[in-house]
Amino acid sequence: MRSSRRRMLMEAFKLFDLGIMVLSFLLAALAVYQGSRVSLEEFLSMRVKVGNFVLFFCFLLGWHNVLKSFGLYESWRLSSRSAELINLLKATSLGTMVILAFAVVFRIRLITPLFVLVFWITANGAGVVTRLALRYFLEQARIHGRNLRNMLILGTNSRAVEFARKIETKRDLGYRIIGFADTEWAGMRAFRSIDYPVLCDFTGLPGFLREHVVDEVVIALPMRSFHAHASEIASLCQDQGITVRFLSNIFNLKAPRPMAEEFEGDYLITHTSGAIEGWPVLVKRIFDFALSLTLIVLLSPLFLVVAILIKLTSPGPVFFTQKRLGLAKRRFSIYKFRTMVLDAERRIHELEDLNEVSGPVFKITKDPRVTPLGRFLRKASIDELPQLFNVLKGEMSLVGPRPLPVRDYEGFNQDWHRRRFSVVPGITCLWQVNGRSSISFEQWMELDIRYIDEWSLWLDLKILARTIPAVLKGSGAA
């Protein structure tokens, strides 16, 4: 009964979404015709051709399929508002592009840039308001004891208990934890002390599911030792139409970002600890390309002056190139203005005892290999400017962990340090604006990991803004 009622409500919601699309289309058309010489009466009295009717039906069908493909008619009970609204924005944007494509192919004069703008704003605005209102009413109903779902959790380990407590704090989700199922194990006594009921073991689970109201089963068992049990339970729940969920962090990783990906009909649970993928990364790359190209053009006179001064003050090339490790430890040649004497790389072994930085990194405040001009270029960070070409090529970003020389990487002795290579390296980073050479190697690595875990476009902009005063002050420059 409940499932049939839900299907009816979902079909009504689909029709409502189509109604929003029709309303948005009409409002966009009115906006276009208001700027033309056609009066409203003439517009409303226009004859609708059969071909136009068929085309509009195709619009409706395409719009529905786009919304459906983004999962907007599936259950979003456990998902956040932002996740649902982001998917809505993606769907309406793609749907608007489909309409625009139709307009180009069939030469529909009605669909102008103004039409597209008004349609997109109206469809998004109405869709967002509708879904927020629906969420609010559903949440209020659940808080008052309606539309509740009984949940049984398999496993009594710490992950299972933590999940149960999270569910119980979210009354608006409408879940009732009826209890746990597990076999006796060493931690069962500690589990019973927290007053959660153990309703059955795995042997009695089939009978319990047959005789009790269970809407969902959450598997929180260690997959290595209980894979066979979990597989049997999932099959049993499937036979009885019970929803099965399992906690994705089956490896107990410290900071995973799990996501489900479909490949040829199979779903892969992916754990990533690097930067978030998707459109923010694309925006970051576009921003990097545009700003680096602009800076190269604007700073080209400075490049020329520095190149002449380097050639006049010391023998050797203008640019210093060195193999560095980038994304996933891929090697690339970094570009810098040369600030040292020609044989600087060969003399590094002679100066190992003077290293002032802990860990594998080599830095000396008063490095005897640095030329007088090079000291000024380093102090002002001008020597780093040629890395804009690395950014332009996509080997680096404006913001990201600094790319390290191969020599420094070979001295790493902690695997967690290597997580910094899960993102594209950058010209500036948290280390750059927090003291640079004046902080320890461990603090440097911690700042890099913090950047990866907290990464956002806004964080990049804040680091860029802080880089300018740090450069002007010469903070930590060596």
C-alpha positions in Angstrom: 0.0 0.0 0.0 2.8 2.4 1.0 4.8 1.7 -2.2 1.7 2.2 -4.4 1.0 5.5 -2.7 4.6 6.6 -3.1 4.4 5.7 -6.9 1.3 7.8 -7.2 2.9 10.8 -5.5 6.0 10.4 -7.6 4.0 10.4 -10.8 2.2 13.5 -9.6 5.5 15.1 -8.9 6.8 14.3 -12.4 3.7 16.0 -13.9 4.3 19.0 -11.6 7.9 19.2 -12.9 6.6 19.2 -16.5 4.1 21.9 -15.5 7.1 24.0 -14.3 8.8 23.5 -17.6 5.7 24.6 -19.5 5.3 27.7 -17.3 9.0 28.6 -17.7 8.7 28.2 -21.5 5.6 30.5 -21.6 7.2 33.1 -19.4 10.4 33.1 -21.5 8.3 33.4 -24.7 6.4 36.3 -23.2 9.7 38.0 -22.3 10.8 37.7 -25.9 7.6 38.9 -27.4 7.4 41.9 -25.0 10.6 43.2 -26.8 9.1 42.7 -30.2 6.3 44.5 -32.1 3.8 41.7 -31.6 1.1 42.6 -29.1 0.0 40.2 -26.3 -3.4 39.7 -28.1 -1.7 38.8 -31.3 0.7 36.5 -29.5 -2.1 34.6 -27.8 -4.1 34.3 -31.0 -1.3 32.8 -33.0 -2.0 29.4 -34.5 -0.1 26.4 -33.3 1.0 24.2 -36.1 1.1 20.4 -35.7 4.8 20.4 -36.2 5.3 22.9 -33.4 3.1 20.8 -31.2 5.2 17.7 -31.9 8.4 19.6 -31.3 7.1 20.9 -28.0 6.2 17.3 -27.0 9.8 16.3 -27.7 10.9 19.2 -25.4 8.7 17.8 -22.6 10.0 14.2 -23.2 13.6 15.4 -23.3 13.2 17.5 -20.2 11.7 14.6 -18.2 14.4 12.2 -19.3 17.1 14.7 -18.3 15.6 15.1 -14.8 15.2 11.4 -14.5 18.8 10.7 -15.5 20.1 12.9 -12.7 18.2 10.8 -10.2 15.7 13.5 -9.2 12.9 11.0 -9.0 14.8 8.6 -6.7 14.7 8.8 -2.9 16.8 11.6 -1.5 16.0 10.8 2.2 19.6 10.3 3.2 21.1 13.0 0.9 21.6 16.6 1.9 19.6 19.5 0.5 22.7 20.8 -1.3 23.3 17.5 -3.1 19.7 17.4 -4.4 19.7 21.1 -5.4 23.1 20.8 -7.2 21.8 17.8 -9.2 18.7 19.9 -10.0 20.8 22.8 -11.3 22.9 20.4 -13.4 19.7 18.8 -14.8 18.0 22.1 -15.7 21.2 23.4 -17.2 21.6 20.4 -19.4 17.9 20.5 -20.3 18.2 24.1 -21.3 21.2 23.3 -23.5 19.1 20.5 -25.1 16.3 23.1 -25.9 19.0 25.4 -27.3 20.3 22.6 -29.5 16.8 22.0 -30.8 16.5 25.7 -31.6 19.8 25.7 -33.6 18.9 22.5 -35.5 15.3 23.5 -36.3 16.0 27.2 -36.6 13.4 28.2 -33.9 13.4 32.0 -33.9 11.6 32.2 -30.6 14.5 30.8 -28.6 16.8 33.7 -28.3 19.5 34.4 -25.6 16.9 36.3 -23.6 14.5 33.3 -23.9 17.2 30.9 -22.6 18.1 33.2 -19.7 14.5 33.7 -18.6 13.7 30.0 -19.0 16.8 28.8 -17.1 16.2 31.2 -14.2 12.4 30.4 -14.0 12.9 26.7 -14.2 15.6 26.7 -11.5 13.8 29.1 -9.2 10.6 27.1 -9.3 12.4 23.8 -9.0 14.4 24.9 -6.0 11.4 26.3 -4.2 9.4 23.2 -4.9 12.0 20.8 -3.7 12.8 22.8 -0.6 9.0 23.0 0.2 8.6 19.3 -0.4 11.6 18.5 1.8 10.2 20.7 4.6 6.8 19.1 4.7 8.2 15.6 4.5 10.7 16.3 7.3 7.9 17.8 9.5 5.8 14.7 8.8 8.6 12.4 9.9 9.4 14.4 13.0 5.7 14.0 14.0 5.9 10.2 13.5 4.6 9.8 10.0 6.2 8.1 7.0 8.8 6.3 9.3 11.0 3.5 8.1 12.2 0.6 10.3 15.9 0.0 10.1 17.9 -3.1 11.2 21.7 -2.8 11.5 23.9 -5.9 10.9 27.0 -5.7 13.0 27.8 -4.4 16.5 31.2 -2.8 15.9 32.1 0.8 16.5 31.2 1.8 12.9 27.7 0.3 13.3 27.2 2.2 16.6 28.4 5.4 15.2 26.1 5.1 12.2 23.1 4.4 14.4 23.8 7.5 16.6 24.1 9.7 13.5 20.7 8.4 12.3 19.1 8.9 15.6 20.2 12.6 15.8 18.5 13.2 12.4 14.8 12.8 13.3 13.8 14.5 10.1 15.1 11.5 8.1 12.3 9.4 9.5 14.2 6.3 10.5 13.5 4.1 13.5 16.5 1.9 14.6 14.7 -1.2 15.7 17.9 -3.0 16.7 21.0 -4.9 15.7 21.8 -8.4 14.5 25.2 -10.1 15.1 26.8 -13.2 16.4 28.7 -13.4 19.7 32.1 -11.9 19.5 34.7 -10.3 21.9 33.2 -6.8 21.8 29.6 -7.9 22.4 29.7 -7.2 26.2 30.9 -3.6 25.5 28.1 -3.2 23.0 25.3 -4.4 25.3 26.4 -1.8 27.9 25.2 1.0 25.6 21.6 -0.2 25.7 21.1 -1.1 22.0 19.1 -4.3 21.6 20.5 -7.4 19.8 17.5 -8.8 18.1 18.9 -12.0 16.6 22.1 -13.7 15.3 22.7 -14.5 11.7 21.1 -17.9 12.0 17.8 -16.4 13.2 17.9 -13.4 10.8 15.9 -15.0 8.0 13.0 -15.8 10.4 13.2 -12.3 12.0 12.9 -10.6 8.6 9.9 -12.8 7.7 8.0 -12.1 10.9 8.8 -8.4 11.6 8.4 -5.1 9.8 11.8 -4.2 8.4 12.1 -1.6 5.7 15.8 -1.3 5.4 18.9 -3.4 6.4 22.2 -1.7 6.8 25.3 -4.0 6.6 28.1 -2.7 8.8 30.1 -6.0 9.0 33.8 -6.4 8.2 33.8 -7.5 4.6 36.9 -9.7 4.9 35.5 -12.1 7.5 31.8 -11.8 6.8 31.6 -11.6 3.0 29.7 -14.8 2.7 27.2 -13.8 5.4 26.7 -10.3 3.8 26.1 -11.9 0.4 23.5 -14.3 1.7 21.7 -11.5 3.7 21.7 -9.2 0.7 20.1 -11.9 -1.4 17.6 -12.7 1.3 16.6 -9.0 1.5 16.3 -8.8 -2.2 13.9 -11.7 -2.2 11.7 -10.0 0.3 11.8 -6.5 -1.2 13.8 -5.0 1.6 16.2 -2.2 0.8 19.9 -3.1 1.6 22.5 -0.5 2.3 26.2 -1.0 3.4 28.7 1.4 4.8 31.1 2.3 2.0 34.2 2.8 4.2 34.8 -1.0 4.5 38.6 -0.4 4.9 38.3 2.0 7.8 40.3 4.7 6.0 40.8 7.9 8.0 39.7 10.5 5.5 38.0 8.9 2.5 35.7 10.5 0.0 33.5 7.6 -1.3 31.4 7.8 -4.4 29.5 5.4 -6.6 30.5 5.1 -10.2 28.8 3.0 -12.9 30.9 1.1 -15.4 29.2 -1.2 -18.0 26.3 -2.0 -15.6 28.5 -2.5 -12.5 28.8 0.0 -9.7 32.2 0.7 -8.2 32.6 2.2 -4.8 35.5 4.6 -5.2 37.6 6.0 -2.3 39.6 9.1 -3.0 41.7 11.2 -0.7 42.9 13.7 -3.3 41.2 16.8 -4.6 37.5 16.8 -5.4 36.8 16.1 -9.1 34.1 17.5 -11.3 33.2 21.0 -12.4 35.2 22.8 -9.7 38.4 21.3 -11.0 37.4 22.4 -14.5 36.8 25.9 -13.3 40.2 25.8 -11.5 41.9 24.8 -14.7 40.2 27.5 -16.8 41.1 30.1 -14.1 44.7 28.9 -14.1 45.0 29.1 -17.9 43.3 32.5 -18.2 45.2 34.2 -15.4 48.6 32.7 -16.2 48.3 33.8 -19.8 47.3 37.3 -18.8 50.2 37.6 -16.3 52.7 36.3 -18.9 51.5 39.0 -21.3 51.5 41.8 -18.7 54.8 40.8 -17.1 56.7 40.2 -20.4 58.6 43.5 -20.1 59.8 42.4 -16.6 60.8 39.0 -18.0 62.9 40.7 -20.6 64.6 43.0 -18.1 65.4 40.1 -15.7 66.7 38.0 -18.5 69.1 40.8 -19.6 70.3 41.4 -16.0 71.0 37.6 -15.5 73.1 37.5 -18.7 75.0 40.6 -17.7 75.8 39.6 -14.1 76.7 35.9 -14.4 77.6 33.4 -17.0 75.1 30.7 -17.9 71.5 30.4 -19.2 68.7 32.7 -18.2 66.4 29.9 -17.1 67.0 27.2 -14.6 65.2 23.9 -15.4 64.9 21.0 -13.0 63.0 17.7 -12.9 60.2 17.9 -10.4 57.4 15.5 -9.3 53.9 16.6 -10.2 50.5 14.9 -10.1 50.8 11.2 -9.2 54.6 11.7 -9.1 54.8 12.4 -12.9 58.0 14.1 -13.7 58.1 17.4 -15.5 60.7 20.2 -16.0 60.0 23.3 -13.9 61.1 26.7 -15.1 62.7 29.4 -12.9 64.9 32.3 -13.5 68.5 31.2 -12.7 69.6 32.5 -9.3 72.7 30.3 -8.7 76.1 29.7 -10.3 76.4 27.2 -13.1 77.7 24.2 -11.0 75.1 24.7 -8.2 73.6 21.2 -8.6 77.0 19.5 -8.5 78.0 21.4 -5.3 74.9 20.4 -3.3 76.7 17.4 -1.7 79.4 19.7 -0.4 76.9 21.7 1.5 74.7 19.0 3.0 76.0 19.7 6.5 74.7 23.3 6.3 71.1 22.3 5.6 68.8 24.3 7.9 65.5 22.4 7.2 64.5 19.2 8.8 63.6 16.2 6.7 64.7 15.5 3.1 64.4 19.1 1.8 67.6 21.1 1.3 67.6 24.9 2.1 70.2 27.3 3.3 69.4 30.9 4.2 72.7 32.2 3.0 73.5 29.7 0.3 77.0 30.5 -1.2 75.8 29.3 -4.6 73.3 32.1 -5.0 74.4 35.1 -7.1 73.9 38.7 -5.8 71.1 39.3 -8.3 69.7 35.8 -7.5 69.4 36.8 -3.9 67.2 39.8 -4.8 65.2 37.7 -7.3 64.5 35.1 -4.6 63.7 37.7 -1.9 61.1 39.2 -4.2 59.9 35.8 -5.5 60.6 37.0 -9.1 62.5 33.8 -9.8 59.2 31.8 -9.6 57.5 33.8 -12.3 58.5 31.5 -15.3 56.4 28.8 -13.6 53.5 30.6 -15.2 54.5 28.7 -18.3 54.2 25.4 -16.4 50.7 26.5 -15.3 49.8 27.3 -18.9 50.9 23.8 -20.0 48.8 22.2 -17.2 51.8 20.8 -15.3 51.2 23.1 -12.4 48.4 25.2 -11.0 48.5 28.7 -9.5 47.6 27.1 -6.1 48.7 23.7 -4.8 51.5 21.9 -2.9 54.9 23.0 -4.1 56.5 20.5 -6.6 59.5 18.9 -5.1 62.8 17.8 -6.7 63.4 14.1 -7.3 66.3 14.3 -4.7 63.9 15.5 -2.0 61.3 12.9 -2.7 63.8 10.1 -2.5 64.3 11.1 1.2 60.6 10.7 2.1 60.1 8.1 4.9 56.4 8.5 5.6 53.7 7.4 3.2 51.2 10.0 4.3 53.6 12.6 3.0 53.1 11.2 -0.5 49.4 12.1 -0.5 50.5 15.6 -1.6 51.1 14.1 -5.0 47.4 13.3 -5.4 46.8 16.9 -6.6 48.4 19.1 -9.2 51.3 21.1 -7.7 51.2 24.9 -7.5 53.2 28.1 -7.5 51.8 29.1 -4.1 50.2 27.2 -1.3 49.5 27.3 2.5 53.2 26.7 3.1 54.0 29.7 1.0 51.8 32.1 3.0 52.6 30.6 6.4 56.4 31.2 6.7 57.9 29.1 3.9 61.4 28.2 4.8 60.9 29.3 8.5 58.6 26.3 9.2 59.7 22.6 9.7 59.3 19.9 7.0 56.6 18.1 9.1 54.5 21.3 9.4 55.0 21.9 5.6 53.6 18.4 4.9 50.7 18.9 7.3 49.8 22.2 5.6 49.8 20.4 2.2 47.5 17.6 3.5 45.2 20.3 5.1 45.0 22.0 1.7 44.0 18.8 0.0 41.3 17.9 2.7 39.8 21.4 2.8 40.2 22.3 -0.9 37.7 24.6 -2.6 37.8 27.3 -5.2 37.3 29.8 -2.3 40.4 28.5 -0.5 42.4 29.0 -3.7 41.3 32.6 -3.9 42.1 33.2 -0.3 45.6 31.8 -0.7 46.2 33.9 -3.8 45.1 37.0 -1.9 47.5 36.2 1.0 50.4 35.4 -1.4 50.7 39.1 -2.5 51.5 40.5 1.0 53.7 37.5 1.8 55.8 38.2 -1.3 56.0 41.9 -0.6 57.2 41.2 3.0 59.6 38.4 1.7 58.3 36.1 4.5 60.4 33.1 4.9 62.1 33.5 1.5 65.5 31.8 1.1 
